[in-house]
Amino acid sequence: MVLAHTGREEARAVATQFCEALHRHGLVVRLLEGEAADLDLDLDDLEIVESPSNASSRTASADCELALVIGGDGTILRAAEVTHESGTPLLGVNLGHVGFLAEAESDDVESTIDAIVRKKYSVEERLTIDVLVYRDKELVSSTWALNEASVEKAARERMLEVVVEIDGRPLSRWGCDGVVCATPTGSTAYNFSAGGPIVWPGVEALLMVPISAHALFARPMVVSPSSVLAVEVIARTDGAGVLWCDGRRTVELPPGARIEVRRGRSPVRLARLHHAPFTDRLVAKFDLPVAGWRGATERRRPRGDSVRSGGSGA
């Protein structure tokens, strides 16, 4: 399956290049109907399926060996929605700015195609979160996220009053702009911008980070992956809030709403072409200064690796 940000000319050109190359190698390419119309390809055996807005994501990505995603992190998050139920691995080709979730760059077409055809990639699972919204103890919405679920104020002029809870026990009350509940994968996204810690993807944990909280105890927290995080919007607060999941899906939160976040039942699977250390990926993506480092010798460092290697995502 190929998914692309077809609103961009560059993405359409790269997607066409990939589709034609995969077809030459005898692989069947599947596209969502809207993206197929944008690409206007003339290929035999091209599969076109309804978009998940009209069909379930399980149907859209069912029986696909791999989902090749062309775009930035936003496109990859959209692709994660399409493949979440089927568990199809995602292989991102970065056309965005940072592209932490991407594995290859747009000029790596030939090597990426070779890896797909020869199945020279590994698959790793990334922890997700399931998010439940309650009103008067009644479940009113359920969703999930790969990066984060953020409870935010709905009106700029009003502060959001919340009580946060961990493992069934109240922790603190905050007047704040919001609260971010993130995964290790999302630690380099909104969590990072809100002042939360970067967590290596091999660590299983959940993160809670207040946004601009007016409180003495308002520090980022890292908890067990088996913990349950909860945010309650104070019932007598003046303004309502809004829940954002991966910056894509929203749920309105009236005063008195309760949001519970726990480890997701279904992980997202990411295809990997490289095995560079996560440290190297941080250096490359954030362009971190490392001049003068003399830690490891060439004899001790794995052949072909360098501090600047591994332009892949988090």
N, C-alpha and C positions, 0 to 999 in steps of 0.2 A: 504494500500500500504506500502511496506517495501523498503527503499532505504538504501544502505550501501556502505561503502568504501571497496569494495571487493578485492582491491589490498593488503589489510592487513589481515594476518591470523587471528588475534584477532577479527577483524570486521566480517569475514566470520563465525567464530565460534559463535559469539553473534547473528548474523543475523539468522543463522540456528536454534539456540535455540529459538529465538522469533517466527520465522515462524512456527516451529513445535508446540509450545505452543498455538499460535493463532489458528492453525488448529485443535488442540484437543478441543478447546472451540467452534468449529463450525463456525469460521470466515473465510471468503474467503480472501486469501492473493494474492496480485498482485505484480509482480516484472517486472522490465525492463529486456529485453531479455539478455543483456550482463551480468547483475548481476545474472540472473537466471542460466545462463550457469556456472558462477563461483561457485555458491552455490550447483548446481546439486542436487536439492531436489526431493524426490519422494513422492509428496503429491497429494491427490485427489483434484480436483477443483482449482488447482493452476492456476492463470491467468498470462499470460506473454504478455507484450505489447512492441511495438517498443519504442526505446529510443527517446527522444525529438529531437535528431538530424535528425531523419528520419520521425517523426510525430510531430504534434503540442503538446505542453505541456498540452493543454486543453484535448486532446484525451488521453494522457498517464495517467492523474490523474482524469479523469472524473468519477463522481459518487462514489469516495472513501470517506469514512467517516473520515479517518485519514491517514496521512502519517507518519509512524514511521521511523525515520532517525537515522542510527547507524554510528557514526564517530565523527569527530571534527567539528569546526565551518565551515570549508571549505566544508565539505559534506553537512551541513545544508544549506549553501548558494546555493550549486548545487541543492538541493532538492527544495529550494524556486523557482528556475527557472522552475522546473517541475510542481509545483503546483500553480504558480502565476496566471495563467489565470483561473483555476478552483476554486481557493479560498479554497482548501483543507487545513485544519489545519496541522501544523507540530509539531511533538513531538520528540525532540532530545534526543538521548541516547549518552552520552559523552564518546568518546574514545580518545579524543585529549588531549592537554596540559591544556588549560584554559577552553574552552568550554562555553563561555558566553551565547551562544544561546541554549545550551542544557538544558534539564529539569531533566534528570535522569542520573545516573551513570550505568556503565555496570554490576555492581553487584546487581542492583535493578530489575532484570528480573521479579521475581514473583510479586512484588508489582506493577510494571509497567503494566504487563499483567492483573492483577486484575483491575487496574484502567481503562484500555482500555475496558475490557469485561463488566464492570459494568458502564461504561461511567462516571466515577468519575473524570472528568477533566473539567476545564473551558477553554474558548478560548478568547484570547485577540488579538486585531488588532494592528499592528505596522505600523507606517507611513513609506511610501517609497518615492522615488523621481523618477520623469520622467526626462530624459535627452535628449535634442535635440542638434544636431550638424549642424551648418549652414556654408556654403561656398559661398561667394558672394550673400548673402541673400537667398540662395537656401538650403532647408532642405536636407541634405545628409545622415543623420543617426538618428535613434531614439532608445533609450533603456531605462532601468530603473535600480534601485539599491535599496537594502534593507539597506546596511551599508553606502556606500559612492560612489561618483563619484570623481575621482582625475584627474586633468589635470597636466601632468608631462613632463619634458624635455625628449626628445628622445635620446639625446647624452650626455654622462657623462661630456664631456669637455666643453659643452656650457650651458649658463644660458638661461632660458626661460623668454622672455619679454611679460608681459600680462597687460591688463587693466581690472580691476574688476568692476562690476556694480551691484547695488541692486535696484530693483523696477524701472528700466528704467533710473537710474541716475548713472553717473560714480562716483566711490568712490576713487580709487587710481591706480597708475601704479607701478608694481613690477617687478624687476629682481629677479627671484627666481628659486628654483628647481621644484616648482609646487604649486597647490592650491587644497585643499581638501574641497569638499562640502558634508556634512554628515547629517545623521538623528540622533535622540536621540539613536536609537538602535546601530548605528555605532559609537557612541561617545566613546565607550570603545575599538574600533578597530584602524584603521589608524589615525583617528582624535586624539585619545589619544597619540599615538606615535609621532604625529606631534606637540604636545603641546596644543591641544585643550581641552576644558572643558568636564568633564563627565556630561551628562544631563540625569536626571531620565527619564525612559521610559514613564511615565505618562505625561510628558511635551511635548506639540506639538510645535516644532520649527525646523528651519533649521540652520546648522552651516557652516561657511566658515573659513578655516584655511590656511594661507600661509605656504609654506614649505621653510625654509631657505631663506627668502626674504631679499634682500638688500634695505631696505627702512625705513624711520623714523616711518611711520604708517603701521605696519604690525602685528596687533594683531588678535587673534581669535575673531570671531564675532558670536553672536546668534541673529537670526532674526525671524520674524513672519513666521508661516507655510504657510501663503498666499503670502509671498514674492517670487519674481523671482530673482534668482542669475544668473549672467552671467560672463563668463570669455572670453575675446577676446585675441587671440594670435596676437601680433603686426605684421603687414603685412611685415615690413622690417627686422624682426628678422632673424638672420643667420640660426637658426636651427628650425626644426619642433618639434611638441610635440606629445603626445599620451594620449588618454583618457582611463582610467581604471574604470570599474564599478564592485564593489565588488571584485576586484582583479581577475576577471574571464573573462570579456569581454572587448575587446580593439577596439578603433577606432583611426586611424592615423589622426593627426591634422596638416595640412600644415599651413604656415604663413597666417594670415588673417582669420583663422577659429574662429567661435563664438560658445560657448557652453552655453546653457541655462538649468538651473536646477530649477524645481518647485516641489511642492508636488505631489506625484503620485496619479493617479486615483484609483489604486487598492492597498489596504494595503496587507501586509502578515499577515496571521493568525497563531498564536502560541498557541499550547495546553499547559495548565499549570496544574501540579499535586499539586503544593505547592503554598502557599500564603505568603511566607516569605517576609519581607520588602526588597526593593532593596539595602538598606544599608548593610543588612546582606549578600546579595549576593556578593557585592563588597568586604567585609571583607573576605569571604570564597574564592573567586576566586583569589584575589590578596594577600591573606595571610597577611592582614594588622595587625599591632600590636595594640591591644586594651586592653592589660593587665593594670589593675588599674581602669578600668571604673566602676563607681558606680552610674550611672545615674538612671536607672529604677530598682525598686525592683521586687522580684519574684511575689509579690502580684499584681503589675500593669502590668507585662509582660504577654502576652497571654500564656496559658498553652502549653507546648511543644516547645515553641520558645526559641532560645538562640542567642547570638551574632554570633555563628558559624553555625547556622542552615541555610538551604536553599541553597544547592549546585547547584541551578539551575542557568540558564543563565540570561543575562541582560534583 
